[in-house]
Amino acid sequence: MKAQNLLVEILVEELPPKALKALGESFASTLAESLGRDGLVSKETAVTAYATPRRLAAHITGVFDVAAERAVSQKLMPVSVGLDAAGVPTPALLKKLAALGADESAVAQLRREGAGKAETLFFDSTVKGTTLAEGLQKAIEATLAALPIPKVMSYQLADGWTSVNFVRPAHSLIALHGAVIVPVSALGLHAGKKTYGHRFEGGDDPISIEHTDYYARTLLDRGAVIASFAERRAEIARQLAAAAEKAGSGLHPVEDDALLDEVAALVERPNVLIGQFEPEYLEVPQECLILTMKANQKYFPLLDEAGKLTHHFLIVSNLTPSDPSAIISGNERVVRPRLADAKFFFDQDRKKTLEARLPALEKVVYHNKLGSQLARCERVADIANGIAKKLPKGFLPKAAQKAIQQASKLAKADLLTDMVGEFPELQGIMGRYYALSNGLPEDVADAIEDHYKPRFAGDVLPRGKVGMVVALADKLETLTGMFGIGQMPTGDKDPFALRRHALGVIRILTEGGLDVPLSDLLDLAAACFAGLCTEDEGSAKLKDFIFDRLAVNLREQGYTAHEVDAVLCLRPQLLSDIPKRLAAVREFLALPQADVLAAANKRVNNILKKATEGKDAKLDHALLTEPAEIALSEALERLVPQADAEFTQGDYSASLQTLAALRDIVDEFFDKVMVNAENPALRANRLVLLDRLHSAMNKVADLSRLSA
């Protein structure tokens, strides 16, 4: 066994840029894993992935030319089946041995395990290790089959007959173990040691890789290629920062990791250049200009220290000429029509108000079972109006009601604008600009943009109370409508982003301080779908769905499953209370009385579940005979009013801490009092006492769920 480093490279036509990073990582990891299963790599092996627009490669250290021999134990058959009474092998045993490449002489070496009828024959042998050529051939085939290819294409090989299916046509294959070619094949190619460099700057002649460890350096020096995706990405980031500083003090490129990944997948040796456009285009909302430059041209717009767009942008070129002026001027010519289109759309859209666009929403289908976008806007407005009426007095300013109605009605009007038609990502954002252009109040304009928020995990909430009400109404309308027609998420399928909408509802209610019971909100929304929804249990399923998403969200925030379960099993309807309840539970768990009280609550819960007496009955103090039950009753009389008052005031921590004083008394009760007394009247009265204890202790959370 000899260990050397291994290199495998497949040279192809330009790979899909958005998939390149994943393709490179998958190629290297799957190759190494497959070799590992055959025992061809050492325990200390290191895997390096290489991926450029024209190649996928992997460098794997400590790869053996042949795997170690391994002992194999093969279970054959029961002794009673394999040997007759005289110990002579039966035909069945001889046939089995022959299938394993052994003959009758191997019978004496068979191992026995077990006793009596369970005694079994085993054949122990040593299997030769897999050779690297065999293992690598299998690994390459497995790797190519496992690549996360977005779309496979079919092409013919040079013979004109054979067809191959792969992400892009392949041109060469390298498989080197140290300096030695491993005889494998793939995609109609036989392994060698030659590849090609940069398409334009790497020369026309093939490049010979003489040793696995020279791969990256040879490609850089002779082929003008940075083979490592990560190194190329880091080099682009470095050049972007340097070019931004050169373009002007305080300037910085827009941050976009996805764009950085994409341009790293478009170039093999990056060269960042500075371009500019006419300042007059800055009159257009910067979101439009930034989006068109990023999405269509893969440029990095430059922002000033205040985050405002400047008329400079950065180009990541795949060419490094001595005079880059032609590249710069060419890109400036290309971007100009894009910016001109954006300016034209913006100017044209402002000629018509959002209000004037509303009738046309009647012709835009929202869902074939739920009507048009106009009908949707009307439902959102009704829900928002209902929410506003249910909010505590003084929460909304007097003028907010009108603003909520305006924003709700106009929230989807920008869907009919040319700008949003060209760039759907700008819906809401453009609505805000057009609302301000129409002379609408700023809180209305903000709400039109913000009603989509939060759009993703970690996104900000709407910036004002009007926006929060409209955003909540919009999400409730979507959830109620889709659940009402049976369009619930299944598995990983969620075409209407209902999980995201549910999380938005949760965050607005818990973080935005909107103190409206969830049941009231769902009833409000359901009333707007009368006659449209066909799913009878839609509202109940939606409520369960929201609490399920809430549980997931809280666990992601660091709360334990026991803490979350203890609070949510009570189904508290004011979601804004839940963070306070969880904080109170955590403080309670830190008390020395917590374990005993949680265990006692669990015991009480189990007793009450089995009991048939004591429900809705009054405590008869005359039947309290034991000192421990008298003490518990008196303690409840003394402590419960105080705890209830603290609960009503929302001081959940104080409420639980007040009740924590019951620990010794509850302990004494269970030590000295027989709850299930033979006397039915005593038994029923003690159950009433326990029910009172249970009700008092479990208002903030079900403490029994905290017991291990």
VMD Tcl script that draws the C-alpha trace (Angstrom):
set ca {
  {0.00 0.00 0.00}
  {1.42 3.32 -1.08}
  {-0.24 6.64 -0.21}
  {-0.05 9.58 -2.62}
  {-2.21 12.61 -3.23}
  {-4.93 12.29 -5.84}
  {-6.18 14.83 -8.39}
  {-9.29 14.49 -10.53}
  {-10.40 17.22 -12.94}
  {-13.13 17.37 -15.57}
  {-12.79 20.21 -18.11}
  {-16.15 21.30 -19.53}
  {-17.94 24.09 -21.33}
  {-19.04 27.02 -19.16}
  {-21.01 25.72 -16.18}
  {-24.22 27.37 -14.87}
  {-22.89 30.11 -12.54}
  {-25.57 29.96 -9.86}
  {-24.93 26.24 -9.41}
  {-21.12 26.24 -9.63}
  {-20.35 26.52 -5.91}
  {-22.63 23.60 -5.05}
  {-21.33 21.55 -7.98}
  {-17.73 22.02 -6.88}
  {-18.42 21.12 -3.25}
  {-20.47 18.06 -4.23}
  {-17.86 16.85 -6.74}
  {-15.04 16.86 -4.18}
  {-16.96 15.56 -1.15}
  {-18.75 12.71 -2.97}
  {-15.52 11.58 -4.63}
  {-13.69 11.42 -1.28}
  {-16.61 9.67 0.46}
  {-16.79 6.98 -2.21}
  {-13.05 6.32 -2.02}
  {-13.33 6.21 1.76}
  {-16.00 3.50 1.63}
  {-13.54 1.32 -0.28}
  {-10.78 1.97 2.24}
  {-8.66 3.92 -0.23}
  {-8.08 7.05 1.86}
  {-6.23 7.53 5.14}
  {-7.88 8.82 8.31}
  {-5.97 12.12 8.03}
  {-7.06 12.79 4.45}
  {-7.79 16.38 3.41}
  {-10.10 17.29 0.54}
  {-9.74 20.48 -1.50}
  {-12.48 21.42 -3.97}
  {-11.71 23.40 -7.12}
  {-14.39 24.92 -9.32}
  {-14.14 27.46 -12.13}
  {-16.54 28.28 -14.95}
  {-14.85 25.57 -17.06}
  {-13.78 22.88 -14.62}
  {-14.65 20.77 -11.58}
  {-11.72 19.28 -9.69}
  {-10.73 17.73 -6.36}
  {-7.40 17.26 -4.62}
  {-7.45 14.47 -2.01}
  {-4.47 13.72 0.22}
  {-3.37 10.30 1.49}
  {-4.96 8.08 -1.15}
  {-3.71 4.48 -1.35}
  {-2.93 2.69 -4.60}
  {-4.67 -0.36 -3.17}
  {-6.86 -0.76 -0.10}
  {-5.82 -3.03 2.76}
  {-7.00 -6.61 2.83}
  {-10.00 -7.12 5.06}
  {-11.36 -10.02 7.00}
  {-14.84 -11.16 6.02}
  {-17.08 -13.46 8.02}
  {-19.86 -15.09 6.01}
  {-22.79 -16.72 7.79}
  {-23.55 -19.98 5.98}
  {-26.29 -22.15 7.56}
  {-27.21 -24.07 10.70}
  {-24.85 -26.95 11.54}
  {-27.77 -29.37 11.33}
  {-28.29 -28.35 7.70}
  {-24.63 -28.19 6.67}
  {-23.35 -31.40 8.28}
  {-25.00 -34.79 8.59}
  {-24.96 -36.92 11.76}
  {-21.48 -38.21 10.90}
  {-20.11 -34.70 10.37}
  {-19.94 -35.09 6.58}
  {-20.74 -31.88 4.62}
  {-24.10 -31.94 2.90}
  {-24.58 -30.99 -0.78}
  {-26.15 -27.70 0.38}
  {-22.98 -26.74 2.26}
  {-20.68 -27.75 -0.60}
  {-22.75 -25.70 -3.04}
  {-22.57 -22.67 -0.75}
  {-18.80 -23.00 -0.39}
  {-18.38 -23.30 -4.14}
  {-20.30 -20.07 -4.60}
  {-17.77 -18.42 -2.29}
  {-14.79 -19.83 -4.22}
  {-13.93 -22.56 -1.68}
  {-14.01 -26.37 -1.84}
  {-14.55 -29.28 0.53}
  {-11.15 -28.73 2.15}
  {-12.47 -25.53 3.71}
  {-15.01 -27.46 5.82}
  {-12.42 -28.13 8.53}
  {-11.78 -24.38 8.92}
  {-15.44 -23.41 9.31}
  {-16.21 -21.62 12.56}
  {-19.15 -22.54 14.75}
  {-21.23 -20.18 16.88}
  {-24.17 -20.88 19.15}
  {-25.36 -24.12 20.69}
  {-27.94 -26.79 20.06}
  {-30.30 -26.11 17.18}
  {-29.04 -22.50 16.98}
  {-25.45 -23.60 16.28}
  {-24.38 -21.98 12.99}
  {-21.50 -22.35 10.52}
  {-19.41 -19.31 9.50}
  {-16.83 -19.06 6.72}
  {-13.97 -16.67 7.52}
  {-11.83 -15.39 4.68}
  {-9.59 -12.50 3.68}
  {-10.64 -10.31 0.77}
  {-8.10 -8.42 -1.29}
  {-8.37 -4.66 -1.11}
  {-9.83 -2.61 -3.96}
  {-7.28 -1.14 -6.34}
  {-7.29 2.62 -6.88}
  {-8.25 2.19 -10.54}
  {-11.30 0.12 -9.57}
  {-12.27 2.35 -6.66}
  {-11.77 5.62 -8.53}
  {-13.77 4.43 -11.52}
  {-16.65 3.60 -9.22}
  {-16.20 6.87 -7.30}
  {-16.26 9.03 -10.44}
  {-19.43 7.36 -11.68}
  {-21.09 7.84 -8.27}
  {-19.91 11.44 -8.10}
  {-21.23 12.41 -11.52}
  {-24.56 10.75 -10.77}
  {-24.88 12.65 -7.47}
  {-24.03 16.14 -8.78}
  {-26.83 18.67 -8.07}
  {-27.22 19.50 -11.76}
  {-29.98 22.07 -12.40}
  {-30.64 20.83 -15.92}
  {-28.97 17.99 -17.83}
  {-28.11 18.39 -21.50}
  {-27.48 15.67 -24.07}
  {-24.64 15.85 -26.58}
  {-22.85 13.51 -29.00}
  {-19.27 12.35 -28.74}
  {-16.76 12.64 -31.58}
  {-17.79 9.25 -33.00}
  {-21.11 10.81 -34.02}
  {-23.11 7.98 -32.49}
  {-22.66 7.94 -28.75}
  {-24.76 10.34 -26.68}
  {-23.79 11.58 -23.23}
  {-25.93 13.30 -20.63}
  {-24.19 15.86 -18.44}
  {-24.54 19.44 -17.27}
  {-22.26 20.68 -20.11}
  {-20.11 18.98 -22.79}
  {-16.87 17.65 -21.26}
  {-13.52 17.92 -23.08}
  {-10.84 16.32 -20.91}
  {-10.34 14.23 -17.80}
  {-7.36 14.24 -15.44}
  {-6.80 11.47 -12.87}
  {-3.38 11.63 -11.25}
  {-2.08 9.68 -8.27}
  {1.06 11.58 -7.46}
  {2.63 11.79 -10.92}
  {1.00 8.61 -12.27}
  {-2.14 8.59 -14.44}
  {-4.92 6.40 -13.04}
  {-6.56 4.51 -15.96}
  {-10.20 5.55 -15.56}
  {-12.78 6.97 -17.94}
  {-15.90 9.11 -17.75}
  {-18.27 10.88 -20.17}
  {-16.50 9.23 -23.13}
  {-13.09 10.54 -22.00}
  {-10.00 8.63 -20.90}
  {-7.87 9.99 -18.09}
  {-4.68 11.85 -18.87}
  {-2.73 14.74 -17.37}
  {-3.55 17.57 -19.78}
  {-5.99 20.44 -19.34}
  {-6.48 23.95 -20.70}
  {-6.18 27.33 -19.02}
  {-8.14 30.57 -19.30}
  {-10.27 30.60 -22.43}
  {-8.82 33.92 -23.63}
  {-5.59 34.42 -21.71}
  {-4.36 30.88 -21.08}
  {-3.00 30.18 -24.55}
  {-4.14 27.64 -27.13}
  {-1.82 24.81 -26.12}
  {-2.80 22.22 -23.53}
  {-1.22 22.45 -20.08}
  {0.37 19.33 -18.62}
  {-0.10 18.74 -14.90}
  {3.00 16.78 -13.88}
  {2.01 16.13 -10.27}
  {-1.16 16.40 -8.23}
  {0.37 18.98 -5.89}
  {1.32 21.30 -8.77}
  {-2.24 21.66 -10.08}
  {-3.33 25.03 -8.65}
  {0.08 26.68 -9.12}
  {0.45 25.40 -12.72}
  {-3.01 26.65 -13.68}
  {-2.28 30.07 -12.20}
  {1.21 30.46 -13.69}
  {0.63 28.91 -17.11}
  {-3.14 29.08 -17.52}
  {-4.12 32.42 -15.90}
  {-6.69 30.58 -13.77}
  {-7.40 30.79 -10.02}
  {-8.69 27.25 -9.58}
  {-10.13 27.61 -6.07}
  {-13.64 29.05 -5.93}
  {-13.04 30.34 -2.39}
  {-9.73 32.01 -3.30}
  {-11.23 33.57 -6.41}
  {-14.19 34.89 -4.40}
  {-11.86 36.35 -1.77}
  {-9.74 37.99 -4.48}
  {-12.85 39.59 -6.00}
  {-13.89 40.93 -2.57}
  {-10.40 42.36 -2.06}
  {-10.37 44.02 -5.47}
  {-13.89 45.41 -4.97}
  {-12.83 47.10 -1.72}
  {-9.68 48.51 -3.34}
  {-11.55 49.79 -6.41}
  {-14.26 51.40 -4.23}
  {-11.60 53.26 -2.28}
  {-10.00 54.38 -5.54}
  {-13.35 55.61 -6.89}
  {-13.92 57.98 -3.98}
  {-13.47 58.44 -0.26}
  {-16.10 56.64 1.82}
  {-17.54 54.69 -1.11}
  {-18.30 50.98 -0.72}
  {-19.83 48.33 -2.98}
  {-23.32 47.09 -2.26}
  {-23.19 43.96 -0.09}
  {-24.60 40.90 -1.82}
  {-23.17 37.46 -1.08}
  {-25.25 35.77 -3.78}
  {-23.94 38.20 -6.41}
  {-20.38 37.67 -5.17}
  {-20.83 33.90 -5.54}
  {-22.25 34.36 -9.02}
  {-19.47 36.56 -10.38}
  {-16.88 34.20 -8.84}
  {-18.53 31.54 -10.99}
  {-18.31 33.68 -14.14}
  {-14.58 34.45 -14.17}
  {-11.42 32.36 -13.90}
  {-9.09 35.27 -13.12}
  {-11.01 38.36 -11.92}
  {-10.13 41.94 -12.77}
  {-12.29 44.62 -11.09}
  {-12.74 47.85 -13.05}
  {-14.56 51.11 -12.31}
  {-17.36 52.35 -14.54}
  {-19.80 55.23 -14.30}
  {-23.06 56.50 -15.73}
  {-24.71 59.90 -16.09}
  {-25.74 61.39 -12.71}
  {-29.16 62.31 -14.13}
  {-30.22 58.67 -13.72}
  {-29.92 59.06 -9.95}
  {-33.33 60.77 -10.04}
  {-34.77 57.26 -10.38}
  {-35.27 55.40 -7.06}
  {-31.97 53.78 -6.26}
  {-33.57 50.38 -5.63}
  {-34.47 50.24 -9.36}
  {-30.98 51.16 -10.53}
  {-29.26 48.82 -8.08}
  {-31.50 45.93 -9.05}
  {-31.05 46.37 -12.79}
  {-27.26 46.66 -12.44}
  {-27.03 43.60 -10.22}
  {-29.60 41.36 -11.88}
  {-28.96 42.14 -15.53}
  {-25.30 43.12 -15.66}
  {-23.75 41.55 -12.52}
  {-22.25 44.91 -11.53}
  {-21.58 46.08 -7.99}
  {-23.12 49.56 -7.54}
  {-21.15 51.92 -5.29}
  {-22.83 53.59 -2.31}
  {-21.66 56.56 -0.27}
  {-21.28 56.62 3.51}
  {-24.99 57.39 3.93}
  {-25.96 54.36 1.81}
  {-26.99 56.51 -1.17}
  {-26.25 55.28 -4.67}
  {-23.53 57.08 -6.60}
  {-23.03 57.17 -10.36}
  {-20.10 54.73 -10.11}
  {-20.24 50.96 -10.36}
  {-17.72 48.10 -10.35}
  {-17.28 45.57 -13.14}
  {-15.80 42.12 -12.48}
  {-14.10 41.31 -15.78}
  {-12.64 37.98 -16.91}
  {-9.98 39.84 -18.94}
  {-6.87 41.71 -17.82}
  {-5.67 43.81 -20.76}
  {-2.94 46.42 -20.36}
  {-5.49 49.07 -21.37}
  {-8.94 48.31 -19.90}
  {-10.61 51.40 -21.36}
  {-12.41 49.42 -24.08}
  {-13.90 47.05 -21.49}
  {-14.99 49.93 -19.27}
  {-16.54 51.98 -22.08}
  {-18.26 48.87 -23.45}
  {-19.88 48.13 -20.09}
  {-20.88 51.77 -19.70}
  {-22.58 51.60 -23.10}
  {-24.38 48.41 -22.12}
  {-25.70 49.69 -18.77}
  {-26.99 52.98 -20.17}
  {-30.06 51.52 -21.95}
  {-30.93 49.55 -18.80}
  {-30.90 52.71 -16.73}
  {-32.79 54.59 -19.42}
  {-35.50 51.90 -19.34}
  {-35.76 52.25 -15.57}
  {-36.08 56.03 -15.90}
  {-38.72 55.63 -18.61}
  {-40.75 53.19 -16.48}
  {-40.54 55.50 -13.47}
  {-41.60 58.56 -15.44}
  {-44.46 56.74 -17.16}
  {-45.76 55.13 -13.97}
  {-46.04 58.48 -12.19}
  {-48.46 59.77 -14.84}
  {-51.18 57.59 -13.32}
  {-52.09 57.53 -9.65}
  {-52.31 54.35 -7.60}
  {-55.99 55.10 -6.96}
  {-56.65 55.22 -10.70}
  {-55.12 51.76 -11.11}
  {-57.45 50.06 -8.64}
  {-60.28 49.15 -11.08}
  {-57.81 47.24 -13.25}
  {-57.00 44.97 -10.28}
  {-60.41 43.38 -10.86}
  {-58.91 41.76 -13.98}
  {-55.86 40.38 -12.13}
  {-56.60 36.91 -10.75}
  {-55.34 36.29 -7.23}
  {-56.58 32.68 -7.06}
  {-59.30 31.03 -9.09}
  {-61.15 30.10 -5.88}
  {-60.54 33.39 -4.09}
  {-61.22 35.96 -6.77}
  {-59.26 38.95 -8.01}
  {-56.55 41.12 -6.50}
  {-59.17 43.85 -6.04}
  {-61.34 41.50 -3.97}
  {-58.25 40.59 -2.00}
  {-57.49 44.26 -1.28}
  {-61.04 44.78 -0.06}
  {-60.72 41.82 2.31}
  {-57.40 43.12 3.61}
  {-59.00 46.54 4.21}
  {-61.90 44.94 6.13}
  {-59.55 42.86 8.28}
  {-57.28 45.85 8.93}
  {-60.27 47.97 9.95}
  {-61.42 45.23 12.33}
  {-57.94 44.96 13.87}
  {-57.81 48.72 14.42}
  {-61.12 48.61 16.31}
  {-59.92 45.77 18.56}
  {-56.64 47.40 19.53}
  {-56.44 48.98 23.00}
  {-57.69 52.55 23.16}
  {-54.92 55.03 22.46}
  {-52.68 52.57 20.65}
  {-53.40 54.21 17.28}
  {-53.44 57.96 16.63}
  {-56.81 59.39 15.52}
  {-55.74 59.82 11.91}
  {-54.45 56.25 11.70}
  {-57.83 54.72 10.84}
  {-58.00 56.61 7.55}
  {-54.36 55.84 6.80}
  {-54.98 52.12 7.38}
  {-57.91 52.14 4.97}
  {-55.94 53.98 2.27}
  {-52.85 51.78 2.59}
  {-54.91 48.56 2.61}
  {-56.75 49.51 -0.58}
  {-53.66 50.70 -2.44}
  {-51.17 48.09 -1.23}
  {-51.33 45.97 -4.41}
  {-51.87 48.78 -6.96}
  {-48.18 48.93 -7.91}
  {-48.48 45.40 -9.33}
  {-49.90 47.09 -12.42}
  {-46.98 49.49 -12.91}
  {-44.38 49.02 -15.63}
  {-41.53 49.06 -13.12}
  {-42.94 46.22 -11.02}
  {-43.87 44.37 -14.19}
  {-40.18 44.46 -15.16}
  {-38.86 43.92 -11.62}
  {-41.36 42.01 -9.44}
  {-38.87 42.20 -6.56}
  {-39.71 45.91 -6.28}
  {-43.39 45.46 -5.41}
  {-44.20 47.52 -2.36}
  {-40.99 49.50 -2.68}
  {-42.26 51.20 -5.83}
  {-45.71 51.52 -4.28}
  {-44.17 53.72 -1.61}
  {-42.44 55.97 -4.16}
  {-45.60 56.32 -6.23}
  {-47.73 57.01 -3.13}
  {-45.42 59.86 -2.14}
  {-45.50 61.12 -5.73}
  {-49.33 61.07 -5.50}
  {-49.16 63.29 -2.43}
  {-50.30 60.63 0.03}
  {-49.22 60.86 3.71}
  {-45.89 59.32 4.62}
  {-47.40 56.72 6.97}
  {-49.62 55.50 4.10}
  {-46.65 55.27 1.76}
  {-44.56 53.47 4.37}
  {-47.37 51.00 5.03}
  {-47.70 50.21 1.29}
  {-44.02 49.20 1.20}
  {-43.97 47.57 4.61}
  {-47.08 45.42 4.33}
  {-44.88 42.68 2.85}
  {-42.61 42.71 5.92}
  {-41.15 40.69 7.46}
  {-40.35 39.06 4.12}
  {-37.82 36.53 5.46}
  {-36.28 35.32 8.71}
  {-34.45 38.18 10.35}
  {-36.15 40.88 8.27}
  {-37.29 44.06 10.01}
  {-40.90 44.65 11.04}
  {-43.03 47.41 9.46}
  {-41.73 50.79 10.60}
  {-44.99 52.21 11.99}
  {-48.24 51.18 13.63}
  {-50.21 51.72 10.42}
  {-47.80 49.45 8.56}
  {-48.01 46.77 11.25}
  {-51.79 46.68 11.11}
  {-51.86 46.48 7.30}
  {-49.07 43.86 7.22}
  {-50.89 41.76 9.81}
  {-54.15 42.02 7.87}
  {-52.46 41.05 4.60}
  {-50.86 37.95 6.14}
  {-54.05 36.90 7.90}
  {-55.96 37.25 4.63}
  {-53.46 35.01 2.81}
  {-53.36 32.36 5.54}
  {-57.12 32.26 6.11}
  {-57.92 32.12 2.41}
  {-55.43 29.38 1.58}
  {-56.32 27.25 4.59}
  {-59.99 27.83 3.81}
  {-59.63 26.23 0.37}
  {-57.39 23.43 1.63}
  {-54.07 24.77 0.32}
  {-52.01 23.89 3.42}
  {-48.25 23.30 3.23}
  {-47.25 19.64 2.94}
  {-43.78 18.38 3.76}
  {-41.27 20.73 2.21}
  {-43.81 22.09 -0.28}
  {-45.15 25.54 0.52}
  {-45.97 27.26 -2.79}
  {-47.81 30.16 -1.15}
  {-45.10 30.76 1.50}
  {-47.62 30.18 4.29}
  {-44.91 29.31 6.82}
  {-43.33 32.70 6.16}
  {-46.70 34.44 6.50}
  {-47.39 32.64 9.79}
  {-44.01 33.69 11.13}
  {-44.82 37.25 10.07}
  {-48.07 37.16 12.06}
  {-46.19 35.77 15.07}
  {-43.45 38.40 14.94}
  {-45.85 41.33 14.48}
  {-47.96 40.19 17.44}
  {-45.08 39.28 19.75}
  {-42.60 42.03 18.84}
  {-44.96 44.73 17.61}
  {-47.04 44.85 20.78}
  {-50.44 44.40 19.09}
  {-52.55 43.16 22.01}
  {-55.37 41.42 20.16}
  {-56.27 37.79 20.92}
  {-55.31 35.42 18.10}
  {-58.78 33.84 18.06}
  {-60.36 37.26 17.51}
  {-58.00 37.92 14.59}
  {-58.75 34.56 12.97}
  {-62.50 35.09 13.41}
  {-62.17 38.54 11.82}
  {-60.35 37.11 8.82}
  {-62.69 34.13 8.47}
  {-65.72 36.45 8.33}
  {-64.31 38.06 5.17}
  {-64.34 34.73 3.31}
  {-67.99 33.81 3.84}
  {-69.13 31.64 0.93}
  {-65.63 31.31 -0.56}
  {-63.90 28.83 1.74}
  {-64.74 25.13 1.52}
  {-62.48 23.68 4.23}
  {-64.71 23.31 7.31}
  {-61.79 22.92 9.72}
  {-59.64 25.58 8.07}
  {-59.65 27.98 11.04}
  {-58.83 25.26 13.57}
  {-56.03 23.93 11.40}
  {-54.70 27.44 10.87}
  {-54.60 28.09 14.61}
  {-52.67 24.83 15.15}
  {-50.36 25.76 12.29}
  {-49.56 29.16 13.80}
  {-48.83 27.64 17.23}
  {-46.63 24.98 15.59}
  {-44.64 27.69 13.81}
  {-44.47 29.67 17.04}
  {-43.04 26.65 18.87}
  {-40.36 26.20 16.19}
  {-39.52 29.90 16.29}
  {-39.19 29.96 20.08}
  {-36.92 26.90 20.10}
  {-34.75 28.60 17.48}
  {-34.49 31.57 19.86}
  {-32.94 29.29 22.49}
  {-35.89 28.29 24.66}
  {-35.99 24.62 25.63}
  {-38.69 22.28 24.39}
  {-40.01 21.93 27.99}
  {-40.25 25.71 28.44}
  {-42.03 26.20 25.11}
  {-44.39 23.28 25.71}
  {-45.29 24.49 29.22}
  {-46.37 27.89 27.90}
  {-47.92 26.99 24.55}
  {-49.96 24.04 25.77}
  {-52.22 26.63 27.45}
  {-52.81 28.21 24.03}
  {-52.41 31.82 25.29}
  {-54.35 34.01 22.89}
  {-52.30 37.18 23.43}
  {-49.08 36.26 21.63}
  {-47.50 39.47 22.90}
  {-47.65 37.89 26.38}
  {-45.65 34.80 25.43}
  {-42.14 36.30 25.80}
  {-43.08 37.48 29.31}
  {-44.49 34.06 30.19}
  {-41.31 32.35 29.00}
  {-39.15 34.77 30.96}
  {-41.25 34.04 34.06}
  {-40.87 30.28 33.53}
  {-37.10 30.67 33.31}
  {-37.02 32.67 36.52}
  {-39.24 30.08 38.17}
  {-36.92 27.24 37.11}
  {-34.04 29.03 38.81}
  {-35.87 28.88 42.17}
  {-34.98 26.07 44.61}
  {-38.70 25.21 44.88}
  {-39.10 24.65 41.12}
  {-38.39 20.91 40.87}
  {-40.66 19.96 43.76}
  {-43.54 22.14 42.54}
  {-43.23 20.92 38.94}
  {-43.27 17.30 40.13}
  {-46.23 18.03 42.43}
  {-48.12 19.65 39.56}
  {-47.49 16.60 37.44}
  {-48.87 14.43 40.23}
  {-51.91 16.67 40.68}
  {-52.49 16.65 36.93}
  {-52.46 12.84 36.82}
  {-54.83 12.57 39.79}
  {-57.32 15.04 38.31}
  {-57.26 13.31 34.93}
  {-58.48 10.07 36.49}
  {-60.99 11.69 38.86}
  {-64.68 11.95 38.13}
  {-65.65 13.86 41.30}
  {-64.73 17.36 42.31}
  {-65.34 19.12 39.01}
  {-67.26 22.40 39.30}
  {-67.83 21.70 43.03}
  {-67.23 24.07 45.95}
  {-64.77 23.40 48.73}
  {-66.44 22.39 51.97}
  {-64.22 23.72 54.74}
  {-66.08 21.55 57.31}
  {-64.70 18.44 55.57}
  {-61.08 19.57 55.90}
  {-59.95 17.34 58.78}
  {-56.22 16.78 58.31}
  {-53.84 19.56 59.45}
  {-51.95 19.37 56.12}
  {-55.06 19.92 54.01}
  {-56.22 22.72 56.29}
  {-52.79 24.35 55.89}
  {-52.97 24.01 52.09}
  {-56.46 25.53 51.98}
  {-55.41 28.47 54.17}
  {-52.26 29.03 52.09}
  {-54.32 29.10 48.91}
  {-56.74 31.58 50.48}
  {-53.81 33.78 51.43}
  {-51.56 33.54 48.35}
  {-53.87 33.01 45.36}
  {-55.50 36.51 45.43}
  {-52.05 38.10 45.43}
  {-50.80 35.80 42.64}
  {-53.95 36.44 40.59}
  {-53.54 40.19 40.96}
  {-49.94 39.96 39.78}
  {-51.05 37.76 36.87}
  {-53.74 40.27 35.87}
  {-51.15 43.07 35.91}
  {-48.95 40.99 33.59}
  {-46.23 40.45 36.21}
  {-45.95 36.72 35.54}
  {-42.62 36.29 37.31}
  {-43.99 37.74 40.53}
  {-47.12 35.59 40.26}
  {-45.09 32.37 40.02}
  {-42.72 33.44 42.78}
  {-45.64 34.17 45.07}
  {-46.99 30.65 44.49}
  {-43.54 29.14 45.00}
  {-44.12 29.67 48.72}
  {-46.52 26.70 48.55}
  {-43.72 24.18 48.11}
  {-43.38 22.94 51.69}
  {-47.14 23.02 52.24}
  {-47.81 20.99 49.07}
  {-45.04 18.57 50.05}
  {-46.61 18.13 53.48}
  {-50.05 17.60 51.95}
  {-48.90 14.70 49.77}
  {-46.94 13.18 52.66}
  {-49.79 13.27 55.20}
  {-53.08 13.27 53.26}
  {-54.66 10.35 51.40}
  {-56.42 12.01 48.46}
  {-58.32 8.91 47.38}
  {-59.95 8.40 50.76}
  {-62.58 5.68 51.15}
  {-65.14 8.26 52.28}
  {-66.60 9.65 48.99}
  {-67.29 13.08 50.49}
  {-63.72 13.45 51.80}
  {-62.30 12.24 48.49}
  {-64.41 14.67 46.45}
  {-63.52 17.58 48.74}
  {-59.80 16.86 48.49}
  {-60.08 16.71 44.70}
  {-61.73 20.14 44.79}
  {-58.78 21.41 46.82}
  {-56.30 19.95 44.33}
  {-58.26 21.42 41.43}
  {-58.02 24.86 43.07}
  {-54.26 24.35 43.53}
  {-53.90 23.22 39.92}
  {-55.82 26.23 38.58}
  {-53.80 28.67 40.65}
  {-50.40 27.22 39.76}
  {-50.89 26.83 36.01}
  {-52.12 30.18 34.76}
  {-48.76 31.35 33.44}
  {-47.66 27.92 32.20}
  {-48.43 24.27 32.78}
  {-45.73 23.61 35.38}
  {-46.22 19.86 35.12}
  {-44.60 20.04 31.65}
  {-41.38 21.27 33.31}
  {-40.99 18.05 35.28}
  {-38.49 15.62 33.76}
}
mol new
graphics top color blue
foreach p $ca { graphics top sphere $p radius 0.5 }
foreach p [lrange $ca 0 end-1] q [lrange $ca 1 end] { graphics top cylinder $p $q radius 0.2 }
display resetview
